[in-house]
Amino acid sequence: MSATRIRFPTMWANGAGGEACGIADFKLGKGPCGLTVSRLDYEVADGCLHILQQHADGPPKRFVYPLTTITGRIEADLP
């Protein structure tokens, strides 16, 4: 399914053997990596949230979040 923004609270490994919590926020336009996100697609399958970013100025990127790491509701703004 396509979206203009996807936002959810999640946990991830912090690199020091522990976990960190924060908000994952994906949206159209210029991202923190410097690439321009032109399309966002998402699906829930196999116990994970899959997010696919298409970029106007670079290769696509896929992000996979196990549902067990999502600590609240998933908000998706639809086009």
N, C-alpha and C positions, 0 to 999 in steps of 0.2 A: 504494500500500500504506500502511496506517496504522501509526503508531508512537507510543510514549510518549516516546521520546528519540532524537535523531539527533546524532551527534558525529563530526567528522572534522578532520584537519589540512589547512589550506589556505593559499594565498597570495592577496593582494589588493593593489591599488595604494594607496600610503600618502598620496597627495596631494602629495608632494614630488618626484614623478617617479621614485620607486623602488617597491620592493615590501616588504611586511611579511608575516610568517608568524604563524600562530596557530591556535587550535582554534575551529572553529565548533561551537557547542553549542546545539541547539534542544530544548526540553522543555516538557511540559505545566505549567500553572500560571502564576504571575505572572512576567513577563519583565522584562528590564532597561529596556524601553520603558514599563513601567507597565501594559501590557495583560495580560489573563489569557488564555493560550493554552488553548483547550478541545479542539482536535484538531490533529494533525500528520499530513500525508500526504506521501509522497514517491514519485518515480519517476525512472528514468534513461531519457532519450530524447534523441535528436539530439546525442549527445556531451556532455550536461549532466546534472547532478543537479538536479532541480526539487523544491523544498520548499514546501508550501502550509500556512500557519498559519491556522486559524480561531480567531477571538477571541470570547469571551463578551461583551466590552464594547467592540467596535470592528470595523472592516471587516477582511476577510481580507487577508493579505499573501503574496506569492509571492517566493521567493528562487531565483535560478538561478546555479549554480556550474558553469562548464565543467570537465569531468573533467581537463583538463590543469592546472588550478590546485589540484587535490586531491592532496596530497603523501603520503598514507598510506591506511590502511584506513578504510572507512566503517562505523561501528557504529550499529546501529538496534535499540533495545529494542522488541519487539513486544508488543501488549496481550495 
